[in-house]
Amino acid sequence: MLEKRIYTAILLFGGLVLALMQLPAALVAYAFLAIASAGIWEWASLAGWSSRRYRLAMVASFAAACVYAVYFYAPQLISDPVSMRPLLGVICFVWLAIAFRIHFSTENLISS
């Protein structure tokens, strides 16, 4: 199993380097969005959301947040990277709230 993961990591790293060197920035951003969305799909499964509808809603909300961030923050980000702080704060809060929810729901399962 570890050998398969190592081969996958090498292949993905090669693809990353090739994409960063050859593709325009917009296509690299879309590729990262697709990869991150697949990660969100898997993370939702690990979080215990077995319903496809909930997982799809999570992926769609993540993609919408990314598109929102690019649309509204990209022009300011070039001249002022500090303008991303409010968005990053909201994202960190949401992930923390989800982590607490998962922690306390699994704690209840263990104690019962």
N, C-alpha and C positions, 0 to 999 in steps of 0.2 A: 504494500500500500504506500509506503514512504517513497519507494522508487518511482511509482506512478506520479506522485505529487511533485517530486523533484523534476521529472521530465516535463510535467505541465508548467511548472514555474519557469524552467529554462525556455520553453516555447513561448510563453506569454511575455517574458522579458525581451526576447528577440523581437516579438511583434510590437512591443511598446517602443523599443529603440527605433525600429523601422518606421513606425507610424510618426514618431516625433520628428524624424529627420525628413520624411518624404511627403507627408500629408499637410494640407493647409490647417491652420489653427482651428477653424470651425469644424472640420471633419474630425480632428483629434478630440475636440470637446464632445461631439456627438458620440464618438466611440467610447469615451470615458463615461458618458451618461448611460449608454447601453450596458456597459460592464457594471457600473454602480447599481443600475436598476436590477440586474440579475442578482447582485449581492443583496439588495434589499429584499428581493423575493425569497432568497434562501434564509436571510435573517428572520423574516416574518415566520417562516416555517419553524425555525429553531425557537422562536418566541412562543410557539404553541398555537399559532393561528393556522388551523388546518383548513379553514374555508378558503376556497380559491377567490371568492368575492372580496373578502377582507384583505387578502394578500395583494390582489390586483388594485384595490383601493389604495393600499399603502404605496405600491409602486407608482401609481398614477399621481398621488399627492407629492411624492418625492420628485418625480419628473416635472410636475408643475412648479414646484418650489425652485428647481434648478433653472427652468426657463424664465421664471419671474426674476430670479437673481441676475441672470445674464441680461435680460431686457432692461431692468431698472438700475443695476449696479455697474455693469460693464463700462459705460461711458465715464463714470466717476472713478472707477477702479484704476483706470490708466493714470489719472492725475493724482488720486488720493486713495491709497489702499485702506486708510482708516475708516472709510465710509462703509466697509463691509462688516464692521463690528456689530451693529444692531442685528443684522441678519444672522451672523454666526452665534450671537447670544441666544436668539430664539431657537436656533437649531440645537444648540447644546442643551437648552432647557427641555426641549421635547425629548431628546434622547435620554436625558437623565430621568424624566418622568416615566418613560417607557421602561427603563431599567429598574426603577423602584417598583413599578407595577409587576414586572416579571418576578422580581425578588420576593415580594410579599405574597404573590399568588403561589409561587413554588414553596414558600415557607409554610403556607396553610396546607398545602398538599402533603408535605413531609410530616407535619405534626398530627394530621388526622389519620 
